[in-house]
Amino acid sequence: MKTDRTEKRRDARSRVFYGAEIVRDADLPPVSCHIKNVSRGGAHIIVQSGELLPSQFYIAIRKTNQRRHAAIVWKRDRDYGLIYQARDATA
């Protein structure tokens, strides 16, 4: 079965396998995840647990020491598509 998936990204994506943490709130522990692929505008992540995520959060990428503000644009099971927002911060 062939499905037509139209590419909606503005920037090319690169396959990676980076460890990261989702920072939801200062009072809550971070949620571990892995980044599957990235582009300049966002990322595809896999969350390790079934915890609920807010629609926006900071993601701290261990390999690059980046901390990016992100919003969820799609979800499938434990997979999430993120778009980076303008409110970026350093780690």
PyMOL commands that set and color helices and strands:
alter all, ss='L'
color gray80, all
select strands_A, chain A and resi 14-23+31-38+42-47+56-61+66-76+79-84+89-90
alter strands_A, ss='S'
color yellow, strands_A
deselect
rebuild
show_as cartoon
